[in-house]
Amino acid sequence: MAEKNNSEIVSQKPALDIEDIERHLDMMDQRLDSIDSVVSAVAERVMNQPIVINITCPHCGNNVEISLIGSKKPRK
Protein backbone atom coordinates (compact mmCIF):
# COMPACT_ATOMS: atom_id res chain seq x y z
CA MET A 1 0.00 0.00 0.00
CA ALA A 2 2.81 2.39 0.89
CA GLU A 3 4.57 1.63 -2.41
CA LYS A 4 1.40 2.41 -4.38
CA ASN A 5 0.99 5.85 -2.75
CA ASN A 6 4.70 6.59 -3.18
CA SER A 7 4.61 5.70 -6.89
CA GLU A 8 1.60 7.99 -7.42
CA ILE A 9 3.48 10.91 -5.86
CA VAL A 10 6.56 10.21 -7.99
CA SER A 11 4.47 9.99 -11.18
CA GLN A 12 2.78 13.35 -10.44
CA LYS A 13 6.07 15.21 -9.86
CA PRO A 14 7.25 15.22 -13.53
CA ALA A 15 3.83 16.52 -14.61
CA LEU A 16 4.15 19.40 -12.14
CA ASP A 17 7.70 20.08 -13.33
CA ILE A 18 6.51 20.27 -16.95
CA GLU A 19 3.72 22.67 -15.93
CA ASP A 20 6.28 24.85 -14.11
CA ILE A 21 8.55 24.85 -17.16
CA GLU A 22 5.64 25.81 -19.42
CA ARG A 23 4.65 28.61 -17.04
CA HIS A 24 8.22 29.92 -16.91
CA LEU A 25 8.52 29.79 -20.70
CA ASP A 26 5.25 31.72 -21.08
CA MET A 27 6.50 34.37 -18.63
CA MET A 28 9.81 34.63 -20.49
CA ASP A 29 7.97 34.95 -23.81
CA GLN A 30 5.86 37.81 -22.42
CA ARG A 31 8.97 39.57 -21.09
CA LEU A 32 10.76 39.21 -24.42
CA ASP A 33 7.70 40.65 -26.19
CA SER A 34 7.77 43.61 -23.81
CA ILE A 35 11.49 44.16 -24.38
CA ASP A 36 10.96 43.94 -28.14
CA SER A 37 8.23 46.58 -27.95
CA VAL A 38 10.42 48.96 -25.94
CA VAL A 39 13.44 48.49 -28.22
CA SER A 40 11.29 49.04 -31.31
CA ALA A 41 9.82 52.24 -29.85
CA VAL A 42 13.28 53.55 -29.00
CA ALA A 43 14.61 52.65 -32.45
CA GLU A 44 11.72 54.49 -34.14
CA ARG A 45 12.31 57.52 -31.96
CA VAL A 46 16.05 57.51 -32.68
CA MET A 47 15.41 57.37 -36.40
CA ASN A 48 13.14 60.42 -36.13
CA GLN A 49 15.18 62.64 -33.81
CA PRO A 50 18.35 62.68 -31.72
CA ILE A 51 18.11 61.05 -28.30
CA VAL A 52 20.42 61.16 -25.27
CA ILE A 53 20.45 58.40 -22.66
CA ASN A 54 22.04 59.10 -19.26
CA ILE A 55 22.98 56.05 -17.21
CA THR A 56 24.55 55.97 -13.76
CA CYS A 57 26.94 53.07 -13.19
CA PRO A 58 25.72 51.03 -10.19
CA HIS A 59 29.31 50.05 -9.29
CA CYS A 60 31.29 53.30 -9.45
CA GLY A 61 28.50 55.92 -9.59
CA ASN A 62 29.85 57.60 -12.74
CA ASN A 63 27.37 59.05 -15.22
CA VAL A 64 27.52 57.70 -18.75
CA GLU A 65 25.91 59.72 -21.53
CA ILE A 66 25.01 57.97 -24.76
CA SER A 67 23.94 60.08 -27.73
CA LEU A 68 22.14 58.44 -30.63
CA ILE A 69 21.44 60.11 -33.94
CA GLY A 70 19.47 58.48 -36.74
CA SER A 71 20.22 58.86 -40.43
CA LYS A 72 16.57 59.18 -41.43
CA LYS A 73 15.34 62.71 -42.06
CA PRO A 74 12.34 63.69 -39.94
CA ARG A 75 9.03 64.09 -41.78
CA LYS A 76 7.04 67.30 -41.53
Helices and strands as residue ranges (DSSP letters): H 2-48, E 51-56, E 63-68
